[in-house]
Amino acid sequence: MLQSAVSNQEIAQELVFLEHQISLLQLEASMLVAELDSSGFLEDAGYNSPTDWLRFNCHLTDKVAGDRIQVGEHLAEMPMSVDYMRDGQIGYSHISVMARTAEAVGKSFDERKLLGLALDLTPGKFYYKSLHYRHSVDPKAYAEEQSEQAINHHLSLSMGEDGHLLINGVLDPVGGAAVRSALEPLAQKSGAHDDRMLPQRYADALVELASAGKPATLQVTASIETLKGLAGAAAGEMEFSLPISSTAIQRMACDCSVTRVLLSQESLVIDVGRSKRVIGGAIRKALAMRDGHCRWPGCERPASRCDGHHLTHWIEGGPTDLNNLVLLCRRHHRMVHEGGWQVIKYEDGQISTIAPTVTFGLPRGPD
């Protein structure tokens, strides 16, 4: 065991040594980039910018190529930082933050002030502090930069072949912080049984946020046969989605508003009834007061973030009264309908859950 500890320590020391050597090589590469750029070679070679040359010939990303260029251009302004990097007290990542700060603030750059921060902080924390420094030097320029980020933020939505919504975008720091602040509380685990990874919890939180804690306003078209889940029934239809399953419709129909629409044989609308909530205002308030939060064991999602679940679905004759209702958060409501879990309510009001039954195929007959 002692031998293993010694070996691990040697590996750690070797790793630190190698990373330092990599930093030194990155610094040397930055010097060479600056030399090539000043010589006119890159322009003569027909490239639009040093970044393009580095991307194509050195196989670097835009960010890494940009670091090489910025460090090479500002080396003369941070000689002490370079010496500390050669001694292994800071890394190349610190130097790249220093160079980008020098680019942003121009003649106001103060290496000594930043070097003191770099010696005490990791590169990530140093970058964060460098932004405070930039604001202190030129708040107007800093504000203009953030304003430009807000103007250029974007979000694109597209539909995958399987019906998934693909989301891609960039938000400015202020907008991004607002979104994160709204998502983080909703992305917390809902109990010891919650084995979702953080990306999945973020996705669920985004859906929950979009519905503002209430059943989303979605127009779903389905037949009675689909709602009952009868064999041979067509799937339901919903705007912005591919056809959806009968189990998903049953879940949404647990706590929703229902509008009757009668069609003629030619599929013409001949009557539209008034929208009516399945779980009305008074019952909903009583349900929220009684349960207080999601009743799934171990989950405390507040009532404002829960659906009313019919233990016996109203389409099967189950009444919409307190004895047949329980609050479930969106995740656990989905687990009951689409996941096959069962919720059992006892006479004393206690709730228990039963996992889906695993059914194996029939025994294989004789060959």
N, C-alpha and C positions, 0 to 999 in steps of 0.2 A: 504493500500500500504506500510506503514511503517512496519507493522507486517510482510509482505512478505519479505522486505529487511532484517529485523532482522533474520528471519528464514533462508534465503539464506546465511547470514554471519555465522550463527551457523553451517549450513551444510558444508560450506567451511572450517571452523575451525576443524570440526570433521573429514573431509577428510584428512586434513594435519596431524592431530593426528594419524589417522589410518595408513597412509602411513609411518609415522615415526616408528610406532610399527612394521610394516611389515619389514622395514629396520633393526630394532633391531633383529627380528626373523631370518632374512636372515643371519645376522652376527653371531648369535648363531649357526645356521645350519652349517655355514662355519667352525666354531670352532669344531663342532662335527665330520664333515667330516675329518678334519685334525687328530683328535684323533683316529678315526676308522682306517684311513689309516696308521698311525704310529704304531698301535697295531698289524697289520698284519691280522686283522679280514677279510678285504675285499678279500685279497689273499687266505686266508683259505676257504672262502665261494665259491671259484672257479670262481671268476670274473676276466676277463682279465685286467680291470682297474677300478679305482674308478668311472670314468664316466659311465661305463656300469652298475655298481651297482645302481648309482643314477638314471639313465634312467629307469631301470626296477622296482626299489622299491620305488622311490620317484616321478616317473612320470614326469621327467624333460627332457627338450630338451638338446642336446649336449652343446649349448651355455650357458644355465643356469647352467648345471652341471659343466661346465668348470669354470664359475665364482665362484661357491662355492669352488671348489678345489683350484683355484689360490689364492683367498682371505684367505682361511685357511692356505695355505702354507706360505704366506708372511705377516701374521698379526704382527709378531714380528718386522718387518721392518718399520711399519707405526703406532706406538702407538699414536702419536699426531692426526693423521687422524681419528683413531677409537674414540678418545675422542671427537673430533669435530662432528663426526657422532652421537655419543650418545647424544650430546647436540642439535642435530637437525639442525646444520649449514650446513652439507652436507649429502648426502644420500648414500645408499648402492651402487648405480650405480657409484658414484665417487670412492668409495673404490675398486670396481672391476676394474675400469680403472687403478687405482693406482697399484693394485696387478699385472695386466698384464704388466704394464710398468716395475715393479720391476723384473718380470720374464725375460723380454726382455733385460734389460741393466745390470742385475747382480749386481756386487759390485759397479758400478757407480751410483746406485740408490740414489737420493737425495730427501727425503721426504719433507723437508722444501720448496724446490723450487716448487714442484708439489702441495703442500697443498695450497700455496698462489694462484695458478691458480684455484684449485678446489673451493675455497671459493668465487671466483668471477664469475665462469662460470657454465652454465648448464652442465649436464653429456655429452651431445653430443659435445658441444664446448670444454669441457675439454679433451675429447678423441682426438679431432682434434689437440689441442695444445700439447697433450702428444706425438703425433707423431713427432712434431717439436723437442721436448725435446729428444726423442730417437735418432733422426738423429744427433742432436748436440753432444750427448754423444758418439755415435759409427756410423758414416756415412757408413762405410764399411758393417757392419752387416745389417743396414737398406737397403742398396742397394741390398745386397744378398737376403734379404727377398722379396723385390719387384720383383727381377729377377725371383725368384722361383714362384711367383704369375703369372708372365707373361708366364712362361713355362707351368703352370698347368691350364691356362684358357681354356675354351672349349665352344663349341656351337653345339647343336644338332637340327636337323630339321626332323620333321616327319609329315605325312599326316593324318589328322583326317578322319573319315568315311564320313563326309559331305564335304570334300575337303579343309577344312581350313588347313593352314600351322601352325603347332605347333612349337614354338621356345622356347628353354630352354638353358640357358648357364650362364657362369660366366666369366667376363672380369677382368683383372688386373686393378688397379687404373688408370694407364696412358691410357691404351686402352679404359677403360670405360669413362674417361674424354673426349677422342677424339670423341667417339660416341655421348655422351651427347651434346658436343659443336656443333656437326653437326645437331643433331635432334632438339635442343631447338628452334632455329629460325623458323624451319619448323613447329613446333608444336604450334605456337602461334595461337590464334583465328583469323579467317578470316573475322571478322566483328561482329557487334552487334547481328546478327541473328544466329551466330554459337553457337549451344547448345551442341556440342560434349564435352564429359568429357575428361580429360587429357589423360587417357590411350588410348582412341580412336584416339586422335590427335597424340599421339606418333606413333601409328600403321600407320596412314596415312602418317606421316612424314617419317617413315622408308621406305615405298613404294616409296615415292617421292625421297628420298635420293638414293635409289637403281637405279632409272632411271636417275640420274644425271641431273635432270631438263629437260630431253628430253624424247620423247616417248620411252618406253622400247623396246629393241630388243626381241620381242617375235614372235615365229612362230605359227600362228593360221591357222588351216585348216577348211574351211567352204565352203558351197555351196552358189550359188547366192540366192537360196531360203531362206537359213538361214540368209544371210546378209540382205535380204529384210524383214525378220521377217514374212514370209508367214506361214500360218497354215499348220501343218503336217511336217514342215521341221525339220531335225535332229539338235541337238545342235552342236556347234563348238567344235573343239578339239585343245588342246594346251599342250605342254610338261610341265611336273610337275604339272598338274592340272586335275581335273575331267572335264567332258564336261561342256562348258560354254554357257550361254544364248545368244540368238541372239541380245538382247539389249546391252549386254556387248561387243559383236563383233562390233556392229554398233558404239559404243563409240570409241573403239580402231581404227576403220577404218576411223574415222573423220580426224585423223592426223597421217598418217602412210605411210609405203612403201608397195606397192602391187606387188606381183610377181605372174604371171599367171602360173599355172601348169595344163596341160591337161593330163587326164588319159584315158586309153583305157577301154573297157568294162570289161577287166580282172583286172582292177585297176592297170595297169602298167603305169608308167610315160612315156609319148610319146613326151612331149614338155615342156620346162621350159622357160618362158619369162624373160626379164630383169626386175630387180627391179626398180620400178618407184615411186617417192614420190607423194602422193596425193596433198600435199601443198608444192610446190617447194621452192627452196632457195630464189628467188627474191620476190615471193609473201609472204613467211614467214617473210622476213625482213621488207617488207612494212606493213604487219599486225602488227608486233611488234612495229614499229615506230608509227603507227596510234593509236593503243589501249594502248600501254605502260604497261598495267597490265590487270588482270582479269576484265572483264566488268560487272560482277555481281554487282549489287548495294551494296556498302559498302565494297567490297573486293578489296584489293590493292596488291594481289600476283603479283610479277613482271613477265614480259613477258617470261623470261627464265624458269619460273616454270609453264607455261601454255600450254594448247593444243589449236590448231586451231579448232574451232567448226563450222561445216556447219549448217547454219540455216535451209536450205533444204538439206538433205543428198545427197551426190553425187550419191549414188546408186539409188536414186529416181529422178535423173536428175538435181539435184542442181549443179550449176556451181562452180568451185573452183576459185572464184574471190573475191576481197575485199568486194564487196557489200553483198556477201553471207557468209562471214566469220566473226567470233568474237572470241577473246581470252577468254578462261575460264580456271580457275585453275582446278586441277584434281578433287577436291571435287565437285565443282559446275558442272563440265562436267558430272560427274557420276550422280549428282542429276537430270540433264536434261534427260539423256538416261534411267537410271535405276529407277530414282525416279519419273518420270512423270512430272517434271516441264517444263514450256515452256519459251523460251527466245524470246521476241518480239523486233525487231529493227525498229524504226520509220525513216521516210525520213530524219529527221534532225540528224540522227545518235544516238539518245538517245536509251537506252536499258531499258526495264522493264521485270519483271518476273511474271509468273502466277503460283500459287501453283497447285498441282494436284487436279483434280476435284473429289470430293467424290460422288460416285454413290451408291445409295441404291437400294435394291432389289425391284421388282415389288410389288404393293400392294397385300396383301393376298386376295384371292377370297373367296367367301362364302363356308362354310363347307358343 
